[in-house]
Amino acid sequence: MTSTPRELRRRHLAALRTPPLACGHRDPIRCAVVPHGRSSYGLTVRELLAERSRLLTAGWTPGEVDTRLNAREAIAA
């Protein structure tokens, strides 16, 4: 049985042999780890409401905004 560090090294070396993906990463596992855009983690309710308003003004639908910010749970708390 192989160890996790060894498996990760092998995965990294294998990724170096492949062309980059559209996002620039060579290993798709990196895409899942890197957040897309700014994070709402740690925002106060006031900041969260301001960000929600900014996104709605930018043309996002309320459903997209709620999904992106998890606004319903944060504002209800």
C-alpha positions in Angstrom: 0.0 0.0 0.0 1.4 3.4 -0.9 1.5 6.4 1.4 -0.5 9.6 0.7 2.6 11.8 0.3 4.0 9.4 -2.3 0.6 9.4 -4.2 0.5 13.2 -4.2 4.1 13.4 -5.6 3.2 10.9 -8.3 0.0 12.9 -9.1 2.0 16.1 -9.3 4.6 14.6 -11.6 1.9 13.2 -13.8 0.2 16.6 -14.0 3.4 18.2 -15.1 3.3 15.9 -18.2 -0.1 17.2 -19.3 -1.0 20.5 -21.0 -2.5 23.2 -18.7 -6.3 23.3 -18.4 -8.3 26.4 -19.4 -7.9 27.8 -15.9 -4.1 27.5 -16.0 -3.8 24.6 -13.6 -2.4 21.3 -14.8 -4.2 19.2 -12.1 -8.0 19.6 -12.0 -8.0 19.0 -8.2 -6.5 22.5 -7.9 -9.5 24.0 -9.6 -11.8 22.6 -6.9 -9.6 24.1 -4.1 -9.2 27.6 -5.5 -12.3 29.7 -5.0 -13.7 31.5 -8.0 -13.8 35.2 -7.3 -14.0 36.9 -4.0 -15.0 35.0 -0.9 -17.8 36.1 1.4 -16.4 34.1 4.3 -16.0 36.3 7.4 -18.1 39.2 6.2 -20.3 40.9 8.8 -24.1 41.0 8.1 -23.7 44.7 7.0 -20.9 43.8 4.6 -22.8 40.8 3.3 -25.9 43.0 2.5 -23.7 45.6 0.8 -22.1 42.8 -1.3 -25.5 41.4 -2.1 -26.7 44.8 -3.3 -23.6 45.2 -5.4 -24.1 41.9 -7.1 -27.8 42.6 -7.8 -26.8 46.0 -9.3 -24.3 44.2 -11.5 -27.1 42.1 -13.0 -27.0 38.9 -10.9 -30.3 37.2 -10.2 -31.4 36.9 -6.6 -31.0 33.1 -6.8 -27.4 33.4 -8.0 -26.6 35.9 -5.3 -28.1 33.7 -2.6 -26.2 30.7 -3.8 -22.9 32.5 -4.1 -23.1 34.3 -0.7 -25.2 31.8 1.3 -27.0 35.0 2.3 -30.2 33.4 3.7 -28.3 31.5 6.4 -26.0 34.4 7.3 -28.6 37.1 7.5 -31.0 34.9 9.4 -28.4 34.3 12.1 
